[in-house]
Amino acid sequence: KSFLLTQFYQHLERSGHGERVIFLNFEHPDTFPLHQADALYAYIKENLGDRRQDEKIYFLFDEIQEVDGWQKLINGLRVAYHCDIYITGSNANLLSGELATYLSGRYVEIHVFPFSFSELLLLHHAEHPRDKQALFEDYMQYGGFPPVALLENDALKQDVLKGIYDSIILKDVSLRGQVANINVLLKIASYLMDNVGNIVSANRMVKYLNATGSKTSFDTVDKYLRLLENAYAFYHVVRYDIRGKERLKTNGKYYSVDPGLRNSVIGRPDTNLGSQIENMVFLKLLQSGYQVFVGKYDEREIDFVCFKNRDVKYVQVAYQIPSGSDRELQNLLLVRDNYERIIVTLDFAAVGTREGVSIIHLFDFLEQTI
């Protein structure tokens, strides 16, 4: 988010609008005296001076939730100035409640992701297959956070990833969520990272934590799971009954916001490769604008059921497809509507089309527009 906002600020400067921009990062110590709405408004009035009413002002506020009373101030600025306002925050509840009431119908929300694999290819101008392979291995291990992707030293990448993870857990989750037991929170986050792509239930997690010496309750685990999701550390994907065409309320899967975070926590990038590529496929679908569910057809599972406008996709993920094995194919063949059915794999030999199902190599799937 900060990278994107900074790039937009630079664009405004290049376009000759720099003198009409107020750009503040509320995590920077220089802005600490402005963490009250009244103080921030006084600063804005002092810096803008006497501006013509028809002169457009650009407000760029990074991590706006650090300002007490910011919701009323944002609405007030909209009334007081001819302006565009851009705000970022690290919590899913940023535009809920009071601000949504003030600005109903007058804002656009943009979810910002780390770099995707296709974006990393563009960033590094990777065109040769050998370069793409090297970049894929790097993406699988270190992910796509911009501060990481711009580094060349692997040890530094690991340090920056750890810093990002610590910031999410200690600030965005623990501090803002008033977490009483940081050890339980860390164990839950680690458990989710190690079980990407597996069905997870809060009850099962309570049993695991109690069995490993971290006494806790269902309510605590449920709260911490919601905090981790609201901080965009994980995405909770609910199940969808394909035959009944309805969402299921029980259980679901969790996917990490970035492949690198998983490896910075677990420390074993060469394990659970099937789960890791499933995480990448999920992120690709999400970044492409799909609403994603875990599919259920009777007792069979389809990894992803994806909706975008009138488009529907059914996606299976398979690390390898052994010769003669039809397991992944058979699950998709159960679905007899006319929507696209895809298997994504790392198995070059399996690529092709079988019984109307497209089998696509992971590289191609991550690189293409879907």
N, C-alpha and C positions, 0 to 999 in steps of 0.2 A: 504493500500500500504506500509506504513512504517513498519507495523508488518511483512509483507511478506519479505520485503527487509532485515530487521534485522534478520529474521530467515535464510535467504540465507547467510548472512554474517557469522552467527554462524556456518552454515554448512561448509563454506569455511575454517573457523578457525579450526574446528574439523578435516577437511581433510588435514590439514597441509599447507594451502595456505595463512594463515593470513598475512605473511610478504609481500605478493604480492597483497594486497587489499588496495585500497583507498576508504573509505566509508565516505561520507559527507552528512549531512542533512542541507540544505541551509536555513532552518528556525531557526536553532540554532544560538545564538548570536556569538559563536566562529567562524562561517563561514562568518559573515557579511563583513569582509575585503576581502573576495574572491568573491564578487558579481559582479566583472568585469572579463570577460574572460581572459584578459592578466594576472591579478593577480592570477587567479585560475591555469593557465598553469604554471606560475612561481612556485607556491606551489607544483604542481605535479612533476615538474622536480627536485625540491630540495629534495622532499621526496623519489623519486625513485632512484635518483643517477645514477650511471653507471650500467645499467642492460643489460644482454645479449639480443641480438635481438630475440632469440628464446624462451625467458622466458615469459610466459603468465602473463599479468597483469589483474586484475579485478577492474574495476571502478564501484562503486555503488553510484549514485547521487540521493538523495531524494529531491523532489521539485526543480528540475533543472531550472524551469522557472524563479526562483529568480535571476539567473545569466544573466546579460546583455551580449548578443552576444553568448549565449551558443550553438546555432545551429552550427555555424562555428567551435567552439571548439570541439564539439562532433565528427564532421567529421574529424577534424585535429588529434584528439587522435587516431581515427581508422587508420589513415595513419601513424602516428608517432610510434605507439606501436603495438606489438603483444598482443591483448587484447580482452576481452569481456567487453561490456559496458551495464550497467543496469541503466535506468533512470525512475523516477516517476514524475508525475505531476497531478494537480487537475483540468485540463481543457481539454475538448474534442478537442480543437484545437492544442494540444501539438505536434502532428505529422503531422500537415498540413503545407502548405507553404514551407518555406525555408528548413527545416529539411527533409521533405519528398523528396524534390528535391535532396538533398545531398545523402540521404541514400536509395533511391529508390531500392526496392528489397533486401535490406540488413538488415532489421530489422523485428522483430516479436512484435506485439502489444498485450498485455494481459490486458483485462478489469478485474479489481479487485473489487469484491463485498464485502459487509459485510457478516458475517456468515449467511448461510441459516439455516432453522430449522433442517435439517438432519445433518448439521455440528455441530450445538449446541448439538444435541443428542450424537454425538461422543465425543465432548469436555467434556461433563458432565457425560459421561458413563451412560446415561439414557436408561434403558431397560424395567423396570417395567411400565405397563400402567399408574399407578398413577404418576410416575416420569415424564413420557412423557406429561401427561396432565398438570402438574405443569409447566413444561418447555415451553409448548405451550402457556400457559397464560402469562408467562414471556416474551416470544418472541413477542406475540401480543402487549404487552404494551411497552416493552423496546427495541425490535429489536435485531440486531445481530452485531452491531459495536464491534470489539474486546475489546476496553477499557471498554465498558459497560458489555459485556458478562462475563468478568472475575471478576466482582464485585459481592458482595453478598448483600450489603446494598442498599435498594431501593431508599433512598434519594440521595445517591451518584450517583446511575445510572441516576437519573433525572438530577442532576447537570452536569454530564459529557455529557449527551445528549444535554443539553442546550448549553454547551460549543462548541460541535461539530456543532450544528445548527448556533450559532453565528459566528463561524469561517467560515462556508460556505457562509453565507449571507454577513458578514461584510468584509471578506478578499477576498474569491474566486469570489464573485459576485460584491459587491459594490466597493471595492478598484480597482480591476483589470478591472472592466467594466466601471469605472468612472461614477458611478451612481449619478445623480444629486438630486434625491428625494428618500431618503432611506425609508421614510414613505410609499410611493407608492409601493416600492419593497417589504417591509414587508407585506403589505396588499395583494399583489398578491400571495406571497408565502403562506400566511395563507389561502387565497381563494382556492388555488390549493390543499392544505392539506385537507381542509374541503369538497372538491368536487372530491376526488379520485374516479375514476370509472365513472364519469359523463362526458358527452360531454361538452367541453369547447371551447368557441370562444373568440378571443381578443375583438371583438366588444361588446359582452355581458359583458365582464369584464370591459371595459371602462364605460359602462352605470352603472354598479354596483359601481365602484369607484367614479364616479361623483355624484351618488345619495347619497353616504355616506360621502361626503365632501372632497374627495381627487381628485381635478381636475387634469385630465391628458388627454392624447391623444392616438390614436391608435398606432402611431409610438413608443411612449414611452412604452406602454404595450407590444407591439410586441418585442421590444428590450430587455425588462426585462425578458420576457418569454424565449427568446433565451439564455440569460445569465444564468438563473437558470438551463436550460437544459445543457448548456456547462459545468457548474460546477458540473454536475452529482447530483444535488439535486433532480431532477425529470427526468423521461423519458416521452417523448412525443410519443404517439402511434397513428399512422394515421389509417384511416379507409380503408377497403379493400372490394371492390365489388366482392363477391364470384361468382355471375353469370357472370359478365363481366370480371372477372379475372384481375382487375386493381386497383391500388391505387387511392383513392379519395383525392383531394387536400384540401377539406374544413374540418375545425374543427378536432376533435380528442379527445383523453383522455390523462390525465397526471397521472402518478403513482409515488409515493415517492420511493426514493432509499432504504428506510428502514422503517419498521413499527413503530419503536420507534420515529423517527423524527416527524411523523404525530402527535403522542400523546404528544410529548414535546411542540408542537405548539398549538394544539387544546385543550389539557388538559382534554379530555373526552374519555378515552379508551373504555368505555362501550357503545359508540354510533356508529351508522353507521357500525355495525358489518359486514354486507354484503359487503360493500365497502372495509373494512379492509381485509377480506379474499380474495376478488378479487385482491387486491394489492399483497398479499402473493403468490397467484397462478401466477400472472404475473411475479413476481421476480423469482419464481421457473422455469418457462419456459425460462426466459432470461438467468438465470444462467446455464441452461441445454443446452444452445447453440442455442435456437430457435430464429428466426426472428419473431416478434410478431406483429400482426395487430388486430384492432377492426373489426369484420366481419359485413358485411351488405348483407342481402339477400332480395331483393325487399325492403319492409318496415320493415322487421324484423331484429333484431340485434343478432349476436352471439358474445359473449364476446371476444373470442380470436380465430384468425386463425393463425396457427403457422407453420413455414417452417424451416426444417433443412435438407440440402442435398435433397434427394428425399422423405423425410418423411413429411407428412402433418397431423396436428391434428386440430380438431375443439373442443373448450372447452367452456362450460358454467359453471358459478359459481352461486350457490344458497345456501344461508344461511340455509334455510329449504325447503323441498319439501312437501307441504301439501298433505294429502291423497286425491287421485282423481285428483290432479292438473297435467296437462300435458304441461303447458306453456313452461318450459325450454326444455322439450323433443321435443315438436312440432317444435321449432325453429331449432333444430339439424336435425330432420327428413326431413326438406326441402332440405337439402344437400344430393344429391343422388349419390355421387361418393363412392369409396370404402375405403376412408381414415378413420382413427379412430375418433370416436365421444365420447366425455367424458363430464359428469356432475360431478363437484366437489362440495361437500356439507358437512355441519357439522351434517346432519341428519342421524344418524346411521340406523334408520328404513328404509330409502330409498335405502340403498346400495344394489347393485346387477346389473342385466342387463335387459334392457327393449328395445325390438324392435331393437336390435343390438347396443344400446347405453350403454356404461359402466358408472355406477354411483359409484363414488369412494369417500370414506370419506377423508376429508381434511388431516388428519394425515397421512394416507397412501400415498396420492398424494405427500405431501411435503417430505415424508421420502424415497420414492422409487426413483430409477434411471429412468428417462424418456427420 
